[in-house]
Amino acid sequence: MPEISSADLAPYNPNWPAMFEAEAARLRIALGPLALHIDHHGSTAVPGLSAKPVIDIQISVAVLQPLDPYRRPLETLGYVHVPHPDDAFCPFFHRPSDWPHTHHVHVVQAGGDEERRTLAFRDYLRRHDAAAHEYAQLKRQLMDELDPRDDAGREAYATRKSAFVERIIALAQADRSETERDRPSRQGRPHTP
C-alpha cells in the first residue's frame, strides 16, 4: 500500500465556496424542483479548515426512494451512485468515477435527521475555531496512519472520525436547544420547555 501523509490534506482554498456554487448551479438545472435545498458541507465548507480537496454537497429532496428520479439526472452530470446500506437515509454519489474524486453528493430527506445533523456539524465548526482546529489535527493524524486512496482506507478514515463528529453534533444540538430556550417567545417572555 502506498505511503500517504497529512500533506494530502490541502490548506483551505478560498475558491472552494465558488466551486460549490458553480456545481450547485449545474445540479439545480439537472434536478429542477426535486432539489429542495442544495448545501455545501464538509471541510471545504468551513473557512480556514484544511481538507481533502473534494467539494461535499448535500441535496435535500422530499422523498429518498425510489432513487431513479434523482439518480438519472446526477448520472448525466457524471456522478456515480455507490450502493450502500446508508441508501436508506443518505444515498451517496461521486464524480468522477475514479479516485481522486472532485465532488461528493449526499442526498437526504428535507427536514430529516441526516439533513439537520450534517448542517449542525458544519455550522458548529464555522462558529467554533477551537473545534475546527481539533478536527484538522485529527484529520492530519488519520491521514498519516491510513491510505484514503482505496475503499478500505476511506471507510476507515470515516469510521475513525465518527466519535469526534458525534461529539460535535451533540454540542451543536445543545447550543441550539440553549439558544431556543433563551429566545423570547412572541409575547416577549423567555421560552420554557
N, C-alpha and C positions, 0 to 999 in steps of 0.2 A: 504494500500500500504506500503511495507516495506521501512524503512529508508535507504537512501543511502547517501554517502558523497563523498567529493573530495578524500577520501582515496581510492576510486575505480579507480582513475587515478594512473597509475603506474609511478614511476620515469623512466626516459629514460633508456632503456636497450640496451647496445652496441651490443647485439646479434640480434636485430631486422633487421638490413640490411642482415645478413646471413640467417635469417629466410625467408626474402623476396626472396633472391637469390635461396634458396632451392625450394620454392614454384614456383618461376618463371621458374625454370628448368622443373618441373613437367608440368606446363602449356604449355611451348614451345613444349614439347613432345606430349602432348594431342592435341594441337591446330595446330601444324605444321605451314604451311605458312599463315594460317588465322590470326595469331597474328603478325601484322606488327611491333608493339612495345609492350613491357611489362615494365611498370614503377612502382616504389614504390612511393606512395604518402601518404598524410595524416600525422598525427602527428608522427607516428612511423618512418617516413622518414626524420624527422628533428632532427639532433643530439642535444641532451640536452633537448628536449621538453618532458614533461610528457604526457602520453597518456593512453587511454584505450588500453590494450594490444591486439589489433586487427590489423593485417597487411593489410593495404589498397593497392590494386593493380589495376592499370589501364591498360586495354588491348585495344590497338588501332587496329581496323580492317578496311578493305576497305569499307564495307557496313554493316549497322546495321540490316537491315531487309532482309530476314527473320532471326529470332533468331536461328532456328534449327541448322545451320551449326556449331555454337559455343556453343549453349546450351547443345547439346548432349555430346560433349567431356567434358564440365565442369561438367555435372552430373556424368560422370564416375569417376571424382575425388572427388565426394561428395558434390559438390556445388548445391545449391538450388536457382532457379530463383524466384525473388519476383516481380510478375506482378505489374506494376505501370504506371501511365501516363508518367513518365520520360523515359519509354522504347523507346520513340521516339528519344531520344538523348543520353541516358545513362542507358541501362539495367543493373540491379543490381543482383548480386549473393552473397551468403554467404555459409560458411561451419563452423562448422557442421550445421545441420538443426535447432537445438535448441540453444537457448541463454544459455551461452555466446558463441559468435562466435570467431573463431581464425583468420579467413580471410574474407575479403570483396573484391569482384571483381566488378569493374565498367567497362563496355565495352563502348568504344567511337569510333567515326569515326576518322580515322587517318587524321590529318591536320585540324580537325574541331574545332569549338569554345570551346567545352567542354574539349577537349584534351589540348588546349592551356591554358585555364583558370585554370585547375587543376594544371598543371605543373608550371604556373606562381605563383600561391599561394604558392606551396611548395618551389619553388626556392627563393621567396622573404623572407619567414620565415628562410630559411637556411642562407641568407645573412644579415639579419637584426635581431640581438639579441633582441632589444627592442620590436619589433613587435612579436617575438616568445614568449617573456616573457608576454606581454599583452594578447596574445592568451591563454597561460597557465593559467593566472589568471581568464580569462573569463570562461574557461572550468571548473576550480575548483568551481567558483561561481554557474554555472549551475548544476554541479553535486550535490552541496549542496541543490539545490532547486528542482531538478527533479529526477525521477526514470527511468533511461535508460534501465531497465531490461524488460520493456514491450513496445509494439509497439508505444503507445501514448507518452510515455516518451522519446523514442528515436527520434520520429518525432519532439517533442517539443524542444529537445536538438539541433537538426539540424537546426530547424527554428530560434531559438534564437541566433545561431551563424552566421546567414546569413548576417546581417549588417556588422559585422566585416570582414567576408570573402570577401564580395563585396568591402569593402573599401581597403583591401589589394590587391585584384586583380586590382583595379583601379590604385593603387600606382605602382604595378608591371608593368602594361601596360605603365604607364607614364615613369617609369625608362627605359623600353625597347625602347620606342619612343625616349627618350633623348639620349640613347646610340647609336641608329641607326643614329640619326641626327648628333651626334658628330663624328661618324666613317668616316674616309676619304673615298672618292669614289675611284674607280680603278685608276683614274687619279691623286690621291693624294690630291684632294680638298675635303673640308667638304661637306657632302650631304645636299642639301637644298630641302625641300618638294615642 
